[in-house]
Amino acid sequence: MIFLCFSVQDRIPLINNFVHYLENFGLVTWYDRKNIFWGDDRQYVNIEQGASNADVNYAIVFYSENFKNGNICLEEYRILVERYYNNEVHIFPVFIGKIPNNLDEKFTLLKKLVYKEISSEDDFFKLALHIVAKISNDRLSDSSIKTIRELLDSLNSDNLLFELLNEYENISKENYHMRISMLFSIFKAITYCKNSDYFHKKTMNFIFYSNCYNVRIIEEKREIQIMENIVIAESLRLFSILPN
């Protein structure tokens, strides 16, 4: 689950709209506008069910001039930092606007970590892709197979999955749309007779349709990395039924 930590003054339109980008990928978010109801104890729900929630293993901290003067968001941040140092949560720092030259010492962790800067909704898609790439990569952390080539080396050459992956590897690295289409087709073949992970399905569908139905220039290539990670993860789920 992803927790969103921000100043209430930055909610509209930035945070409120960014949540929808994450949900396009099937990610589960903890967002106070969605998780808190009229009459709830705001402090308790935000802290106990939000920042301190054991199911929250990722957190996006949106720092702004409003954030440093906040109330509940600073308490959430304190808890998230503590959990970060206990290896319980991964923090994605996001600076709204330019980064202050003199950042208060309690916020220096945000600059120590790999961070992103946003100024408008135009930055949301790239930001979401980087988050999805990290999460899809983490899902392979316990596997010895982390690349398409390693997956190919683990399969018998007379296997259909091997044939499809081999064809994919032969596509030019610069032919991004063809590679996206092939990865989507491989994913469909892998999951044809079984249910896929919801996050995987939503992400593969969103990347495929946003690129191949509305052709656009792919700028960061994160889509390819994400789709490869998902194909590997879903292939590993199939190993128990693959023929010898």
Secondary structure, 3 states (H helix, E strand, C coil): CEEEECCHHHHHHHHHHHHHHHHHCCCCEECHHHHCCCCCCHHHHHHHHHHCCCCCCEEEEEECCCHHHCCHHHHHHHHHHHHHHCCCCEEEEEEECCCCCCCCHHHHHHHHCCCEEECCHHHHHHHHHHHHHHHHHHCCCCCCCCCHHHHHHHCCCCCHHHHHHHHHHCCCCCCHHHHHHHHHHHHHHHCCCCCCCHHHHHHHHHHHHHHHCCCCCCCCCHHHHHHHHHHHHHHHHHHHHCCC
